[in-house]
């Protein structure tokens, strides 16, 4: 019954978007992007934080009217910055943390735009800007991103070229924007007109077409070591996305897992991540 209700809801939203795109294209353009960029989950409350986050040193960073929430597990060594994925927040790193803390490193996680305790509407360029603001403050040596957080991390390093960053890890991350839009398109049943308006929104607001948001471009600009891990049973981001990233990024090491799904939670994998970061 829940699946039926969800199907009806998404198709109703799609019908609404398609009608607006036909009758009022300017309004339709805003609405088709709004539903694409609005997370359904992942928000946190200050008075009900998970214990893992409540025990951290918490700071906020202001950026162009938005608030970026950060959480720090203090250590004595290198700094690791963590960027979570869609419909999530910094609590998702709970299972990876022990493997990173064993190194003595300081670990910083940030909440993406409109996720966790952070504010501001979501976009991949804005997420990259959030990562850059956190990097300027905390000076990370390593960056780890899951799913969209990995994609935003790749775009961040392409765009900002942080010379201090030594290694980048991407877990279950999409290589391109179009497959994400394809999923959204199929979910809502968008018309060609609605899809064109979404593409126009990206051009007008972010100065790139979705066709040009791709690891084929970003990966070639990276001059640091990378680890790209993906699960063969990932039902959210296709396994072939990993291959696109590794093909474009010559200094990236690849790990293929099976049975972890999109979450990529696994002791063996997380041990490999820690060894990649700390063993030369």
Residue frames relative to the residue before (quaternion, step in Angstrom):
aa qw qx qy qz dx dy dz
X 1.0000 0.0000 0.0000 0.0000 0.00 0.00 0.00
X 0.6432 0.5259 -0.3231 0.4532 3.58 0.99 -0.86
X 0.6460 0.5175 -0.3186 0.4619 3.59 1.02 -0.81
X 0.6316 0.5306 -0.3258 0.4621 3.57 1.07 -0.77
X 0.6537 0.5099 -0.3088 0.4661 3.58 0.96 -0.89
X 0.6505 0.5140 -0.3122 0.4639 3.57 0.99 -0.86
X 0.6327 0.5303 -0.3242 0.4619 3.58 1.01 -0.83
X 0.6687 0.4977 -0.2974 0.4656 3.57 0.91 -0.94
X 0.6471 0.5278 -0.3160 0.4504 3.58 0.98 -0.89
X 0.7014 0.4687 -0.2892 0.4524 3.59 0.76 -1.00
X 0.6713 0.4810 -0.3109 0.4705 3.59 0.93 -0.78
X 0.6090 0.5346 -0.3523 0.4682 3.61 1.13 -0.58
X 0.6327 0.5077 -0.3236 0.4871 3.58 1.03 -0.80
X 0.6447 0.5287 -0.3163 0.4526 3.57 0.97 -0.85
X 0.6426 0.5138 -0.3182 0.4710 3.58 0.99 -0.84
X 0.6430 0.5234 -0.3112 0.4645 3.58 1.00 -0.86
X 0.6653 0.5003 -0.2981 0.4672 3.58 0.90 -0.94
X 0.6768 0.5044 -0.2949 0.4479 3.58 0.89 -0.91
X 0.6416 0.5102 -0.3228 0.4731 3.59 1.03 -0.75
X 0.6508 0.5073 -0.3136 0.4699 3.58 0.95 -0.86
X 0.6502 0.5316 -0.3173 0.4405 3.56 0.95 -0.89
X 0.6824 0.4737 -0.2754 0.4838 3.57 1.10 -0.70
X 0.7636 0.3917 -0.2021 0.4720 3.57 0.86 -1.02
X 0.7985 0.0801 0.0043 0.5966 3.59 0.97 -0.92
X 0.1903 -0.8493 0.4786 0.1161 3.61 0.41 1.21
X 0.6376 0.5330 -0.3462 0.4353 3.61 0.93 -0.77
X 0.6777 0.4570 -0.2786 0.5042 3.56 0.95 -0.88
X 0.6317 0.5547 -0.3252 0.4330 3.56 1.01 -0.84
X 0.6164 0.5564 -0.3364 0.4441 3.57 1.05 -0.75
X 0.6678 0.4904 -0.2953 0.4758 3.57 0.97 -0.87
X 0.6984 0.4922 -0.2771 0.4395 3.56 0.89 -0.95
X 0.6486 0.5136 -0.3349 0.4509 3.59 0.94 -0.80
X 0.6615 0.4655 -0.3184 0.4944 3.61 1.06 -0.61
X 0.5981 0.5809 -0.3672 0.4123 3.61 0.99 -0.77
X 0.7137 0.4392 -0.2696 0.4745 3.58 0.77 -0.97
X 0.6077 0.5484 -0.3503 0.4553 3.59 1.15 -0.57
X 0.7913 0.3676 -0.1510 0.4646 3.57 0.92 -0.94
X 0.5984 0.5894 -0.3614 0.4049 3.62 1.23 -0.08
X 0.3219 -0.7540 0.5341 0.2063 3.63 -0.51 1.10
X 0.3866 -0.7171 0.5353 0.2231 3.54 -1.16 0.70
X 0.7868 0.1654 -0.0504 0.5924 3.55 1.22 -0.50
X 0.5939 0.6311 -0.3975 0.3016 3.55 -1.31 -0.08
X 0.5280 0.6249 -0.4276 0.3845 3.60 1.22 -0.07
X 0.1886 -0.7606 0.6117 0.1080 3.55 -1.24 0.59
X 0.2925 -0.7246 0.5905 0.2019 3.56 -1.32 0.32
X 0.5659 -0.6209 0.4263 0.3355 3.55 -1.01 0.84
X 0.7368 0.4254 -0.2318 0.4716 3.60 0.99 -0.81
X 0.7615 0.2986 -0.1913 0.5426 3.60 1.23 0.09
X 0.1902 0.8102 -0.5306 0.1607 3.56 0.95 0.87
X 0.5354 -0.5789 0.4904 0.3711 3.59 -1.10 0.58
X 0.6295 -0.5754 0.3638 0.3746 3.58 -1.04 0.77
X 0.5955 0.5922 -0.3542 0.4114 3.57 1.03 -0.79
X 0.7366 0.3960 -0.2172 0.5034 3.58 0.94 -0.90
X 0.6086 0.5798 -0.3520 0.4117 3.59 1.07 -0.69
X 0.6974 0.4778 -0.2674 0.4624 3.60 1.12 -0.63
X 0.5563 0.6236 -0.3889 0.3878 3.60 1.24 -0.03
X 0.4856 -0.5607 0.5498 0.3840 3.52 -1.38 -0.01
X 0.1232 -0.8352 0.5356 0.0202 3.56 -0.41 1.25
X 0.0205 0.7782 -0.6263 0.0420 3.54 -1.01 0.92
X 0.2453 -0.7416 0.5995 0.1745 3.53 -1.27 0.43
X 0.2006 -0.7459 0.6255 0.1104 3.52 -1.24 0.64
X 0.2814 -0.7523 0.5713 0.1690 3.58 -0.89 0.90
X 0.0618 0.7938 -0.5999 0.0789 3.56 -0.95 0.93
X 0.8421 -0.1844 0.0844 0.4998 3.56 -0.46 1.25
X 0.7630 -0.3754 0.1866 0.4921 3.55 0.93 0.92
X 0.6336 0.4945 -0.3320 0.4937 3.59 1.27 -0.13
X 0.2941 -0.7284 0.5890 0.1897 3.55 -1.30 0.38
X 0.1795 -0.7768 0.5993 0.0722 3.56 -0.80 1.09
X 0.2223 -0.7773 0.5761 0.1202 3.57 -0.72 1.07
X 0.0455 -0.7934 0.6070 0.0075 3.57 -0.92 0.95
X 0.1735 -0.7549 0.6279 0.0758 3.54 -1.27 0.61
X 0.0937 -0.8227 0.5605 0.0151 3.59 -0.77 1.01
X 0.1566 -0.7138 0.6774 0.0841 3.52 -1.06 0.98
X 0.2760 -0.8273 0.4677 0.1439 3.56 -0.17 1.28
X 0.0094 0.7668 -0.6410 0.0322 3.53 -1.12 0.86
X 0.5523 -0.6318 0.4457 0.3116 3.54 -1.29 -0.23
X 0.6861 0.5056 -0.2791 0.4424 3.56 1.23 -0.20
X 0.8248 -0.1598 0.1634 0.5172 3.52 -1.09 -0.83
X 0.4167 -0.6921 0.5344 0.2488 3.56 -1.31 0.34
X 0.1256 -0.7756 0.6175 0.0365 3.55 -0.94 1.02
X 0.1652 -0.7784 0.6005 0.0794 3.58 -0.85 0.99
X 0.1744 -0.8038 0.5672 0.0430 3.57 -0.91 1.03
X 0.0695 -0.7916 0.6070 -0.0005 3.58 -0.91 1.00
X 0.2821 -0.8038 0.5071 0.1314 3.59 -0.41 1.25
X 0.5646 -0.6324 0.4358 0.3022 3.55 -1.35 0.11
X 0.7810 -0.3571 0.2690 0.4361 3.52 -1.41 -0.21
X 0.8374 0.1251 -0.1296 0.5161 3.57 -1.13 0.78
X 0.6085 0.5360 -0.3422 0.4746 3.57 1.08 0.70
X 0.1789 -0.7544 0.6112 0.1589 3.57 -1.27 -0.37
X 0.7571 -0.4302 0.2502 0.4233 3.58 -1.28 0.05
X 0.5134 0.6402 -0.4214 0.3861 3.61 1.21 -0.21
X 0.5639 0.6410 -0.3820 0.3539 3.61 1.16 -0.55
X 0.6390 0.5577 -0.3243 0.4190 3.60 1.21 -0.33
X 0.3216 0.7991 -0.4689 0.1953 3.59 1.29 0.01
X 0.7371 0.4380 -0.2465 0.4518 3.61 0.84 -0.94
X 0.6530 0.5016 -0.3135 0.4730 3.60 1.18 -0.47
X 0.5567 0.6776 -0.3775 0.2975 3.58 1.04 -0.78
X 0.6643 0.5082 -0.3503 0.4216 3.67 0.73 -0.84
X 0.6448 0.5243 -0.3245 0.4518 3.60 1.04 -0.72
X 0.6819 0.4634 -0.2787 0.4925 3.57 1.10 -0.69
X 0.6639 0.5225 -0.3067 0.4384 3.58 0.98 -0.84
X 0.5559 0.6165 -0.3896 0.3990 3.59 1.17 -0.51
X 0.6432 0.5272 -0.3161 0.4566 3.59 1.20 -0.46
X 0.4840 -0.6618 0.4353 0.3720 3.58 1.26 -0.32
X 0.4336 0.7332 -0.4362 0.2901 3.58 1.27 0.06
X 0.4274 -0.6080 0.5900 0.3155 3.51 -1.36 0.31
X 0.1321 -0.8082 0.5734 0.0261 3.55 -0.80 1.04
X 0.0637 -0.7905 0.6091 -0.0095 3.54 -0.86 1.06
X 0.0801 -0.7734 0.6276 0.0395 3.56 -0.92 0.95
X 0.1329 -0.7781 0.6053 0.1024 3.56 -1.11 0.61
X 0.4108 -0.6638 0.5649 0.2673 3.53 -1.25 0.55
X 0.4826 -0.6780 0.4823 0.2734 3.55 -0.95 0.94
X 0.6744 -0.4611 0.3597 0.4508 3.61 -1.21 0.24
X 0.8485 0.0893 -0.1126 0.5093 3.57 -0.95 0.98
X 0.6246 0.4680 -0.3517 0.5169 3.59 1.20 0.55
X 0.8137 0.2283 -0.1656 0.5083 3.56 -1.21 0.44
X 0.7393 -0.3269 0.2836 0.5159 3.56 -0.71 -1.13
X 0.4910 0.6529 -0.4415 0.3711 3.60 1.25 0.08
X 0.3051 -0.7449 0.5699 0.1649 3.53 -1.24 0.53
X 0.6026 0.5733 -0.4272 0.3546 3.54 -1.35 0.12
X 0.5391 -0.6164 0.4647 0.3369 3.57 -1.10 0.65
X 0.4743 -0.7054 0.4583 0.2596 3.56 -1.12 0.68
X 0.2058 0.7027 -0.6767 0.0772 3.50 -1.31 0.66
X 0.6019 -0.5720 0.4073 0.3803 3.58 -1.15 0.48
X 0.6380 0.4989 -0.3534 0.4682 3.65 0.93 -0.68
X 0.6556 0.4937 -0.3258 0.4694 3.59 1.01 -0.74
X 0.6190 0.5264 -0.3552 0.4622 3.60 1.00 -0.71
X 0.6324 0.5164 -0.3267 0.4761 3.60 1.00 -0.80
X 0.6470 0.5062 -0.3140 0.4759 3.59 1.04 -0.76
X 0.6064 0.5344 -0.3444 0.4775 3.61 1.10 -0.70
X 0.6494 0.5095 -0.3100 0.4718 3.58 0.94 -0.91
X 0.6529 0.5177 -0.3137 0.4552 3.58 0.97 -0.83
X 0.6471 0.5121 -0.3216 0.4643 3.59 0.97 -0.83
X 0.6581 0.4889 -0.3061 0.4839 3.59 1.00 -0.82
X 0.6468 0.5224 -0.3205 0.4539 3.59 1.01 -0.78
X 0.6403 0.5216 -0.3287 0.4582 3.58 1.00 -0.75
X 0.6921 0.4738 -0.2773 0.4687 3.58 1.06 -0.71
X 0.8162 0.3094 -0.1269 0.4711 3.58 0.79 -1.04
X 0.2949 -0.8057 0.4760 0.1932 3.62 1.29 -0.14
X 0.0662 0.8442 -0.5303 0.0424 3.64 0.66 0.98
X 0.3821 -0.6826 0.5771 0.2347 3.52 -1.30 0.59
X 0.7883 0.1715 -0.0561 0.5883 3.54 1.18 -0.71
X 0.1327 -0.7760 0.6140 0.0565 3.55 -1.17 0.68
X 0.0497 -0.7879 0.6138 -0.0039 3.57 -0.88 1.02
X 0.0099 -0.8089 0.5874 -0.0227 3.56 -0.85 0.99
X 0.2129 -0.7595 0.6009 0.1292 3.56 -1.06 0.78
X 0.8560 0.0424 -0.0533 0.5125 3.56 -1.04 0.89
X 0.8278 -0.0158 0.0432 0.5591 3.61 -0.69 -1.07
X 0.5980 0.5645 -0.3597 0.4408 3.59 1.12 -0.58
X 0.6381 0.5055 -0.3204 0.4844 3.56 1.12 -0.63
X 0.6400 0.5196 -0.3150 0.4704 3.55 1.02 -0.83
X 0.6621 0.4914 -0.2997 0.4800 3.58 0.97 -0.87
X 0.6275 0.5344 -0.3309 0.4596 3.59 1.09 -0.69
X 0.6316 0.5201 -0.3205 0.4774 3.56 1.02 -0.80
X 0.6696 0.4888 -0.2867 0.4801 3.56 0.95 -0.93
X 0.6077 0.5631 -0.3417 0.4436 3.59 1.06 -0.79
X 0.7152 0.4448 -0.2779 0.4620 3.58 0.75 -1.00
X 0.5959 0.5496 -0.3510 0.4687 3.58 1.12 -0.64
X 0.7372 0.4502 -0.2310 0.4478 3.55 0.87 -1.02
X 0.8065 0.3165 -0.1325 0.4816 3.57 0.81 -1.04
X 0.2070 -0.8289 0.5021 0.1344 3.62 1.24 -0.31
X 0.0212 0.8271 -0.5570 0.0725 3.57 0.66 1.15
X 0.3027 -0.7962 0.4920 0.1797 3.65 -0.40 1.14
X 0.6276 0.5557 -0.3371 0.4286 3.61 1.20 -0.44
X 0.5871 0.6013 -0.3697 0.3963 3.56 1.16 -0.59
X 0.2575 -0.8081 0.5182 0.1102 3.57 -0.71 1.13
X 0.8140 0.0011 0.0485 0.5789 3.59 0.94 -0.87
X 0.1631 -0.7722 0.6108 0.0635 3.54 -1.19 0.73
X 0.1222 -0.7871 0.6036 0.0355 3.58 -0.89 1.02
X 0.0836 -0.7822 0.6171 0.0189 3.56 -0.93 0.99
X 0.1039 -0.8081 0.5798 0.0061 3.58 -0.74 1.13
X 0.8542 -0.0709 0.0289 0.5142 3.59 -0.61 1.12
X 0.3840 0.7725 -0.4265 0.2718 3.56 1.08 0.71
X 0.4624 -0.6554 0.5155 0.3014 3.58 -1.11 0.65
X 0.4053 -0.7211 0.5155 0.2236 3.54 -1.11 0.77
X 0.7925 0.1961 -0.0642 0.5739 3.55 1.19 -0.57
X 0.5407 -0.6205 0.4678 0.3220 3.53 -1.29 0.33
X 0.6192 0.6061 -0.3530 0.3530 3.59 0.95 -0.81
X 0.6414 0.5089 -0.3626 0.4452 3.68 0.89 -0.66
X 0.6142 0.5311 -0.3448 0.4710 3.58 1.13 -0.62
X 0.6566 0.4943 -0.2973 0.4860 3.55 1.00 -0.87
X 0.6066 0.5586 -0.3509 0.4436 3.59 1.06 -0.74
X 0.6456 0.5120 -0.3195 0.4680 3.59 0.98 -0.82
X 0.6491 0.5104 -0.2974 0.4792 3.56 1.01 -0.88
X 0.6254 0.5475 -0.3097 0.4617 3.54 1.00 -0.91
X 0.7090 0.4622 -0.2614 0.4641 3.57 0.82 -1.01
X 0.6288 0.5528 -0.3279 0.4376 3.56 1.06 -0.75
X 0.7714 0.3442 -0.1771 0.5051 3.57 0.89 -0.96
X 0.3649 -0.7297 0.5023 0.2865 3.59 1.15 -0.49
X 0.1182 0.8429 -0.5146 0.1030 3.56 0.89 0.97
X 0.4364 -0.6475 0.5523 0.2919 3.53 -1.22 0.55
X 0.6705 -0.4756 0.3699 0.4330 3.57 -1.28 0.24
X 0.6200 0.5533 -0.3381 0.4417 3.59 1.04 -0.75
X 0.6631 0.5011 -0.3047 0.4652 3.59 0.92 -0.90
X 0.6436 0.5161 -0.3164 0.4683 3.58 1.01 -0.83
X 0.6445 0.5171 -0.3202 0.4635 3.60 0.98 -0.80
X 0.6500 0.5104 -0.3181 0.4646 3.59 1.00 -0.80
X 0.6205 0.5278 -0.3432 0.4676 3.60 1.06 -0.69
X 0.6366 0.5169 -0.3201 0.4745 3.58 0.99 -0.81
X 0.6413 0.5240 -0.3163 0.4628 3.58 1.01 -0.83
X 0.6146 0.5533 -0.3497 0.4404 3.57 1.02 -0.78
X 0.6536 0.5093 -0.3135 0.4638 3.59 0.93 -0.87
X 0.6544 0.5153 -0.3134 0.4560 3.57 0.97 -0.84
X 0.7207 0.4680 -0.2520 0.4450 3.57 0.86 -0.97
X 0.7803 0.3614 -0.1800 0.4776 3.59 0.95 -0.84
X 0.8043 0.2574 -0.1214 0.5217 3.60 1.05 -0.67
X 0.4054 -0.7662 0.4272 0.2573 3.56 1.33 0.06
X 0.7022 0.3387 -0.3375 0.5276 3.57 0.96 0.85
X 0.4201 -0.6599 0.5607 0.2714 3.54 -1.24 0.58
X 0.6044 -0.5773 0.3884 0.3882 3.63 -0.98 0.66
X 0.5795 0.5905 -0.3780 0.4155 3.61 1.10 -0.58
X 0.7320 0.4369 -0.2230 0.4728 3.58 1.14 -0.67
X 0.5556 0.5267 -0.4220 0.4856 3.58 1.29 0.19
X 0.3665 0.7376 -0.4642 0.3259 3.55 0.17 1.30
X 0.5526 -0.6177 0.4560 0.3241 3.53 -1.14 0.71
X 0.5261 0.6276 -0.4180 0.3932 3.58 1.17 -0.38
X 0.6962 0.4089 -0.2455 0.5365 3.56 1.20 -0.62
X 0.7169 0.4789 -0.2707 0.4283 3.58 0.73 -1.07
X 0.6639 0.5524 -0.3154 0.3931 3.58 0.87 -0.97
X 0.6562 0.5391 -0.3099 0.4274 3.56 1.03 -0.73
X 0.6730 0.4903 -0.2981 0.4666 3.59 1.23 -0.33
X 0.5854 0.6113 -0.3625 0.3902 3.59 1.27 -0.15
X 0.0889 -0.7975 0.5966 0.0120 3.54 -0.89 1.02
X 0.5786 0.5252 -0.4083 0.4718 3.56 0.90 0.98
X 0.5915 -0.5799 0.4219 0.3685 3.55 -1.24 0.40
X 0.0835 -0.8149 0.5733 0.0175 3.53 -1.05 0.78
X 0.1779 -0.7275 0.6482 0.1373 3.51 -1.35 0.37
X 0.0605 -0.7871 0.6138 -0.0067 3.57 -0.75 1.10
X 0.0010 -0.8091 0.5856 -0.0488 3.59 -0.51 1.21
X 0.0577 0.7906 -0.6048 0.0763 3.55 -1.01 0.86
X 0.3667 -0.7357 0.5341 0.1975 3.53 -1.15 0.69
X 0.5097 -0.6708 0.4491 0.2975 3.55 -0.95 0.90
X 0.7224 0.4117 -0.2329 0.5044 3.60 1.21 -0.48
X 0.3112 0.7470 -0.5174 0.2784 3.59 1.21 0.48
X 0.1425 -0.8198 0.5523 0.0506 3.58 -0.58 1.17
X 0.6090 0.5269 -0.3529 0.4764 3.57 1.29 0.27
X 0.7768 0.0917 -0.0268 0.6224 3.57 0.91 -0.99
X 0.4559 -0.7235 0.4451 0.2657 3.58 -0.59 1.11
X 0.5972 -0.5981 0.4174 0.3338 3.53 -1.12 0.81
X 0.6134 0.5799 -0.3460 0.4096 3.59 1.07 -0.69
X 0.5257 0.6272 -0.4171 0.3953 3.61 1.20 -0.32
X 0.6098 0.5533 -0.3476 0.4485 3.58 1.07 -0.72
X 0.6582 0.5226 -0.3088 0.4454 3.54 0.97 -0.88
X 0.6207 0.5350 -0.3410 0.4607 3.59 1.06 -0.71
X 0.6588 0.5072 -0.3100 0.4611 3.58 0.98 -0.84
X 0.7085 0.4691 -0.2737 0.4506 3.56 0.78 -1.02
X 0.6071 0.5561 -0.3567 0.4416 3.60 1.09 -0.61
X 0.7294 0.4291 -0.2321 0.4795 3.58 1.06 -0.78
X 0.7338 0.3844 -0.1984 0.5239 3.58 1.17 -0.61
X 0.2842 -0.8284 0.4600 0.1466 3.56 0.00 1.32
X 0.7310 0.4237 -0.2397 0.4781 3.62 1.10 -0.59
X 0.5101 0.6550 -0.4124 0.3750 3.56 1.25 0.36
X 0.2853 -0.7160 0.6180 0.1551 3.52 -1.07 0.90
X 0.2650 -0.7842 0.5479 0.1210 3.59 -1.02 0.83
X 0.0478 -0.7582 0.6492 0.0376 3.55 -1.11 0.80
X 0.1550 -0.7741 0.6101 0.0668 3.56 -0.80 1.05
X 0.0796 -0.7931 0.6031 0.0290 3.58 -0.82 1.01
X 0.1702 -0.7674 0.6072 0.1157 3.54 -1.31 0.21
X 0.7948 0.3035 -0.2343 0.4705 3.56 -0.90 0.96
X 0.5912 0.5813 -0.3723 0.4171 3.60 1.23 -0.05
X 0.3231 -0.7571 0.5065 0.2565 3.58 1.17 -0.48
X 0.7700 -0.3689 0.2460 0.4588 3.54 -1.23 -0.38
X 0.5860 0.6026 -0.3810 0.3853 3.61 1.08 -0.57
X 0.2031 -0.8192 0.5038 0.1839 3.60 1.15 -0.69
X 0.3849 0.7062 -0.5073 0.3096 3.60 1.11 0.55
X 0.3515 0.7194 -0.5458 0.2471 3.56 -0.71 1.06
X 0.5141 -0.6755 0.4316 0.3051 3.58 -0.82 0.99
X 0.6543 0.5181 -0.3287 0.4422 3.58 0.92 -0.84
X 0.6570 0.4959 -0.3088 0.4765 3.57 0.95 -0.87
X 0.6902 0.4825 -0.3003 0.4479 3.59 0.81 -0.94
X 0.5935 0.5382 -0.3628 0.4758 3.58 1.16 -0.50
X 0.6365 0.5197 -0.3119 0.4770 3.57 1.07 -0.78
X 0.6281 0.5319 -0.3330 0.4601 3.58 1.01 -0.79
X 0.6695 0.4976 -0.2998 0.4629 3.58 0.89 -0.94
X 0.6591 0.4992 -0.3157 0.4656 3.59 0.94 -0.82
X 0.6275 0.5360 -0.3368 0.4533 3.57 1.02 -0.76
X 0.6862 0.4930 -0.2909 0.4488 3.58 0.93 -0.87
X 0.8386 0.3040 -0.0967 0.4415 3.55 0.73 -1.10
X 0.6910 0.4164 -0.2995 0.5093 3.59 1.21 -0.13
X 0.3174 -0.7625 0.5365 0.1731 3.57 -0.61 1.11
